[in-house]
Amino acid sequence: MPSPSACCSVLELRQYTLHPGQREALLSLFERAFVESQEAAGMHLIGQFRDEDRPDRFVWLRGFRDMASRRDALSAFYGGPVWKEHRNAANATMVDSDNVLLLRPVRPDTGLVHPGTPRPPPGAVARPDSRVEVTLCYLKAPADEALTASFKQHVRPVLEELGATPRALFQTESAENTFPALPVRRGEHVFAWLTVFPDAGHHREHLRRRAASKAWAEPLQPWLSAPLEHLTLSPTARSELR
């Protein structure tokens, strides 16, 4: 099995705000036309999600071997026939597609393992029961060894006790955007982790226990510039991450 760094040393966390009522239309088009075509261009579609707290938000993750291959893959896809055929229909569903964080694993062993769960075939409609939570920590400065050590020593053990063992750990990729036709958020420093719960009930129980244990986040406070942000995500039928 390839190491996480061999597959996805660079990730995009993409959050699209859509016109009201357009999420299902975009998801149908995306899972029919944009999964295999993007992977054929050299990127990896990690997961597609409905944001459970924002009905007009579509969230997805895609990965690249490195920044150079990101440039080549995006150039191939957005200059290719599939995007040209469907871009008007896709763009018509969107209010904003520029909410994009460029991330990398904190270390090679904190990335997402690939291959992951086999992706259901085109035409699949059954949604998995699982829930994915992404926690975003906005920092005063780039993540450093002191922060990662504090997370490992003080935060991760409590999350594990609360039934939320992190699956992956990321930080901002500060390299220059190699495909400027697609903007990414700049001037921000993010430390993030991703957790997968078997179903909504397990996630709700975690939230209940987490609310009763507010001290779990205290070790992070010296580094934070803003409150933590939690994304609660429901994987789509064809999401690999589930």
N, C-alpha and C positions, 0 to 999 in steps of 0.2 A: 504494500500500500504506500503511495507517495506520501511524503511528509506534508503537513499543512503549508509550509513555506514554499514547497515546490509547486503547489497549486495556486494559492491565494495569499501572496505576501502583500497584496494591495487589495482593498475592498472599497466599494462605494455603498454607503447607506443612503438610499434615495427615497425621499418622502414627497409624493406628488399630491397637491391639493387639486381636487377635481370639481367640475361643475356639479351642482346638486343632482343626485340621481344617476350619475354617469359611471360610478365605480364598476358596476357589473358589466357594463358595455366594454370598458377598457380591459377588465380582467378576461373576458371572453376572447377579445382580440389578441391580447398579450399571450395567453396560454396556447392559443391556436397558431399564431404567426411568429412570435418573438422569442420563444425559448430555444428551440433547436437552431434557428437561424443565427442567434447571437453566439451560441456555443460553437457553431461551425466557423464563426469568424475569429475564434480564439479566446473567448472569455468563458467564465463559468457562472451559470445562473444558480445562485445558492438558495434563494428563497423569495417567494412572493406572498404578500400578506394583506389582509384587511386590518386596518387600525380599528380596534374595538371601541375606542373612545371618540373617534372622529369618523362619522359615516362617509365623509367625502374625501378620505385620505387613503391612498394606496402606497404601500411601503414595499421596497424590494432591495435585495442585496445581490450584487454581482462581484466576482473576484477576478484577479489577473495575476499572472506570475510576477510581474514587476511593472514599473512605470513605462518602460519602453514597449513591452508587449501590450500594455493598455492602449497606448497611442495607436499601435498597428491594428489591434482588434476593433477599436472604436472607429477608426478610419474605414476599415473594411466593411463594417456593418452599416454605418450611417451613409456610406457612399455606395451601398449595394442595392440590389433590386427589391429586397423584401421591405426595407424601410421606406424606399421611395414609393412603393405600392400602397403602403398602409399608413404613412406618416400623417396625412391629412385627417384620417379617421381617428388616429390616436391623439393628435394634438387638439382635436375638437373637443375632447373630453376634459382637457386640462385647463386649470386656472394658473397653476405655477408648477414648474418641474425643476426649479433651481435650488431646492432645499436638499443639498447633497453634501454629505460628510465623506471625506477621503480618509480612510483609516488603514492601519496595518497592525498585525499582531504585536503585542508588547514584546514577546519573544517567539521564536519559531514554534515552541511547544504550546503556546496559548492560542493558536489559530484554530480554525475549524477543520476537522479531518475530512479529507476527500480521498476516495469517493465516500459520499454519505449514504443516506437512505436512497434506494433506487427510485428514480422519478417515475410516477405513474405516466402511462402513455397518453398521447394526444386524444382528446375526447373524454378523459376522466372528469367526473363531476363530484365524486364523493369527497367531502372535506374531512381532513383528519380532526380528531378530537383535541389534539395538543394545542397548547398556547406557548408563544414565544414572548419573552420580555427582554427588551433592550433597555439598560440603564445607562444614561449619559451623564457624566460628571464634567461640568464646565470649569476649567482650571484657570488660575491666575497666570500660569506659566506652563511650558511644556512638561508633560509627565516625566518624573525623574526616578532614580533608583529608590529614593526615600519613600515616595508615594507607593511604588509597586511593592516594596517591602512591607509597608504599613498595611496595604490591602491584604497581602498574603498572610501576615501574622495576626491581624486584628479583625478584618472585615470578612474575608472568605470563610473562616471557621464558623462565624455566626450565621452567615448565609446558608452554609451547609446544615447547621442545626435547625434552621428555619425551613428546610426543604427546598432550597433554591441554589444548588451547587452550580456555579457558573460553568457554561460549556466552552466559552471562549472569552478572551480578554484583549481589548484593542486600545490603541491610542491614535492621535492624529498623525496622518502621513503629511509631512511638511514639504515634500518635494514639489517642484513647480508642476502645475497642471499641464500634462503632456497632450491634452486634447482640449484647447481653450474654447472650441465651439460648444462644449458642454460645461457651463460654469460649475464650480464647487465653492463651498463656503470657505472663506479665507480669514486669517487673523483670529482664529479661535483655537483653543487648546482643549482637546477632549480626551477623557479616559472613559472607557466603556466596557461593559460586560454583557454577555448574552446568556440567557437561561431558558431551557426548554422544560415545560411542565407537561405531564401526560394528558391532562385535560383541564377544563375550566375550573372544575371543583378543586383540584390541587392548587391551582393558581390563587383562587379566592381564599383558601385556607392559609396559604403563604402570606397573602396580604394581611389577613387578620392577625396572624402571629407577628408579622413584621411591624404592624402598627402598635402592637403592645411591647415592642422592643426597640424603641426609637434610638437607643444608644448605639445600635449597630453602625450608624453612619457617622458617629462623632469623630472617629479617627480620620475621616476624610476632610473634615471641616477646614483645617489650615490651608488646604490647597484649592478650595472651591471659590469660584467667583460668582456663582449663581446656584439656586437650588437644584437638586438632582431632578432629572427628567426621566420618566419611565414610559416606554412605549409598550402597550399591550397589544399583541399581534396574533391574529388567527391565520394559520397557513392556508393557502389556497389548495385546490385539488391537486395541482401539479408542482407544488413547492417541494424541493428536495429536502430542505430543512423543515422538519416537522416533529 
